[in-house]
Amino acid sequence: MDVTPKLRLYVDLPLAEGQVVALGTEQSHYLLHVMRAQLGAQVALFNGQDGEWRAILSEAGKRTVRLAVGGRLRHQADEPDLWLLFAPVKRARIDLIVEKATELGVSALLPVFTRHTAMTRVNEERLRAVAIEASEQCERLTVPDIRPARPLDAVLADWPAERRLLLLDESGAGQPIVAALSGGVTSPAAVLVGPEGGFAKSELDALGRLAFATPVGLGPRILRADTAVIAALACFQAVCGDWRAPPLRN
């Protein structure tokens, strides 16, 4: 029986049968010294564009690790077009947000600064590393896009009108998220989670005036930001499944 390799790596290179892939220092160290891979070991490779491929560890030197690409394991397929907007939080919790959002199928992560956001800087390179590792572990074929952190009002100023925005509103003004999703999803969507201090009233008022924004709630309890992200995305996945938004018509 043809078994899929247990080792998976994301590579930022084109993939095709017969190609030889040279790994960088960090991935070489991971493969040889963390996973203890030996010559001849099988590794599944993906790059977010060409599907997933079986590769063989063909060379393992002190400075060079090379993989010979064999046959394709899976073809690339369309994935849900779901964005997550979230206020940056402390390191352990922001890493958890990125990890779980990746596992739950988010296509893009947009850190946004709100009135009550405590953090003022975001390490995008580290967040991308977290997203890559989560993609490798959960067997998805893509890595979510990590967007530069921006003020919330700047992000909303150039928001694509066709993308529905579900706003997690702790004030209780929104309908239950399951009710908001009960009709299904027929367009690109996004979820907005505020900071642990909540949204300012002026922010909620401004969001309430946007035609594409829908306030939703997750129940009577006040949740931590990372908990709210996981709960909202889990509801989205449970109600809408592995949905595909139809292409927009001109």
C-alpha positions in Angstrom: 0.0 0.0 0.0 1.3 3.5 -1.0 1.6 5.3 2.4 1.7 9.1 2.6 5.0 10.3 4.2 4.6 11.3 7.9 7.2 14.1 7.4 5.8 17.2 5.7 7.6 20.4 4.7 6.6 23.7 3.1 9.0 24.9 0.5 8.9 28.3 -1.3 10.0 26.7 -4.6 8.2 25.3 -7.7 7.6 21.5 -7.4 7.6 19.0 -10.2 8.6 15.4 -10.7 12.4 14.9 -11.1 13.2 18.2 -9.5 15.9 18.4 -6.7 15.1 20.7 -3.8 17.9 22.1 -1.6 16.7 23.0 1.9 17.9 26.0 3.9 19.7 25.8 7.2 16.7 25.7 9.5 14.7 23.1 7.6 17.9 21.0 7.2 18.5 21.1 11.0 14.8 20.2 11.6 14.9 17.3 9.2 18.2 15.8 10.3 18.5 16.6 14.0 15.0 17.1 15.2 13.2 14.4 13.2 16.3 12.2 12.8 15.6 11.6 9.1 18.1 9.3 7.3 19.1 9.0 3.7 16.2 7.5 1.7 13.5 9.0 4.1 10.3 10.1 2.4 9.1 13.6 2.8 5.9 15.2 1.6 6.5 18.7 0.1 4.0 21.4 -0.7 4.3 25.1 -1.8 0.7 26.4 -1.8 0.5 26.2 -5.6 1.5 22.9 -7.1 -0.1 20.4 -4.8 1.7 17.9 -2.6 4.6 15.8 -3.8 6.5 12.8 -2.5 10.3 13.4 -2.1 13.3 11.3 -1.0 16.1 12.6 1.2 18.9 12.1 -1.4 21.8 14.0 0.1 22.6 14.9 3.7 25.8 16.8 4.2 27.0 19.2 6.9 25.8 22.2 4.9 23.5 20.7 2.2 20.3 18.7 2.4 18.7 17.8 -0.9 15.4 16.1 -1.7 14.6 14.4 -5.0 11.0 15.0 -5.9 9.0 12.0 -7.2 5.3 11.6 -7.9 2.4 13.9 -6.9 0.4 12.9 -3.9 -2.4 15.5 -4.1 -3.4 18.1 -6.7 -3.9 21.7 -5.6 -7.5 22.6 -4.9 -9.4 25.8 -4.1 -9.7 26.6 -0.4 -12.1 28.8 1.6 -11.6 32.6 1.2 -12.0 33.5 4.8 -10.0 36.3 6.5 -9.4 36.8 10.2 -8.9 40.3 11.6 -7.7 40.3 15.2 -6.1 42.8 17.6 -2.6 41.7 18.5 -2.1 40.2 22.0 0.9 38.9 23.9 3.2 36.4 22.3 1.9 33.1 23.5 -1.7 34.0 22.7 -1.0 35.6 19.3 0.9 32.4 18.3 -2.1 30.4 19.4 -4.4 32.5 17.3 -2.3 32.1 14.2 -1.9 28.3 14.8 -5.6 27.6 15.3 -6.7 29.9 12.6 -4.4 28.1 10.2 -5.8 24.7 11.3 -9.4 26.0 10.8 -8.8 27.1 7.2 -8.3 30.9 7.4 -6.8 32.2 4.1 -5.4 35.5 5.4 -4.6 36.9 8.9 -4.8 40.7 9.3 -3.5 42.1 12.7 -5.4 45.4 13.4 -4.7 48.1 16.0 -7.9 49.2 17.8 -8.4 51.9 20.5 -7.9 49.4 23.3 -5.1 47.2 21.7 -2.3 46.9 24.2 0.4 45.6 21.8 2.1 48.1 19.5 4.3 45.8 17.4 3.8 42.6 15.5 6.6 40.2 14.5 5.2 39.1 11.1 8.2 36.9 10.4 7.5 34.8 13.5 3.8 34.6 12.8 4.5 33.3 9.3 6.8 30.6 10.8 4.0 29.6 13.2 1.5 29.5 10.2 3.9 27.3 8.2 4.4 24.9 11.0 0.7 24.6 11.6 0.1 24.0 7.9 2.7 21.3 7.8 1.0 19.6 10.9 -2.6 19.8 9.8 -2.0 18.7 6.2 -3.4 21.7 4.4 -1.9 22.6 1.1 -1.4 26.3 1.6 -0.1 28.7 4.2 -2.3 31.6 5.1 -1.2 35.1 4.1 0.1 37.2 7.0 -0.7 40.8 6.3 1.2 43.8 7.8 -0.4 45.1 11.0 -2.5 48.3 10.4 -5.0 50.5 12.2 -8.5 49.1 12.0 -9.9 52.2 10.4 -7.3 52.1 7.7 -8.1 48.5 6.9 -11.8 49.3 6.7 -11.3 52.3 4.6 -10.3 50.2 1.6 -12.4 47.2 2.4 -13.7 45.2 -0.6 -17.5 45.8 -0.5 -18.3 42.2 -1.6 -16.5 40.7 1.4 -18.9 40.1 4.3 -17.5 41.0 7.8 -18.7 39.2 10.9 -18.0 41.5 13.9 -17.7 39.7 17.3 -19.6 42.2 19.4 -19.4 41.7 23.2 -22.1 44.3 23.9 -24.8 41.8 23.1 -26.2 43.8 20.2 -25.4 41.1 17.6 -27.4 38.0 16.7 -25.9 34.6 17.6 -23.1 33.7 15.1 -24.8 30.4 14.1 -28.0 32.3 13.2 -26.0 34.8 11.1 -24.4 31.9 9.2 -27.6 29.8 8.9 -28.3 31.0 5.4 -24.8 29.8 4.2 -22.0 31.8 2.7 -22.2 33.0 -0.9 -19.4 35.5 -0.9 -15.9 36.0 0.5 -16.0 36.5 4.2 -14.1 37.7 7.2 -14.2 37.6 11.0 -13.2 40.5 13.2 -12.1 39.8 16.8 -11.3 42.8 19.1 -8.8 43.3 21.8 -9.1 41.9 25.3 -10.3 45.3 26.5 -13.2 45.2 23.9 -14.0 47.7 21.2 -14.5 51.3 22.0 -18.1 52.6 21.6 -17.0 54.8 18.8 -15.5 51.8 17.0 -18.7 49.8 17.4 -20.8 52.8 16.2 -18.6 53.2 13.1 -18.7 49.5 12.4 -22.5 49.5 12.8 -22.8 52.0 9.9 -21.0 49.7 7.5 -23.3 47.8 5.1 -20.9 44.8 4.8 -20.5 44.4 8.6 -22.8 42.1 10.7 -22.5 42.1 14.5 -22.6 38.6 16.0 -22.2 37.1 19.5 -20.7 33.9 21.0 -22.9 33.7 24.1 -23.2 35.5 27.4 -19.6 35.0 28.7 -16.7 37.4 28.1 -14.0 35.4 26.3 -10.3 36.0 25.9 -9.4 37.1 22.4 -7.7 33.8 21.5 -10.7 31.8 22.8 -13.1 34.0 20.8 -11.1 33.4 17.6 -11.2 29.6 18.0 -14.9 29.6 18.9 -15.9 31.8 16.0 -13.9 29.9 13.4 -15.1 26.6 14.8 -18.7 27.8 14.4 -18.0 28.9 10.9 -16.4 25.6 10.0 -19.3 23.6 11.6 -22.1 25.6 9.9 -20.5 26.3 6.6 -18.2 23.4 6.2 -15.4 23.5 3.6 -17.4 26.1 1.5 -16.2 27.7 -1.7 -17.4 31.2 -2.5 -18.5 31.4 -6.2 -16.4 33.7 -8.5 -17.5 37.3 -8.7 -19.2 38.3 -11.9 -18.2 41.4 -13.8 
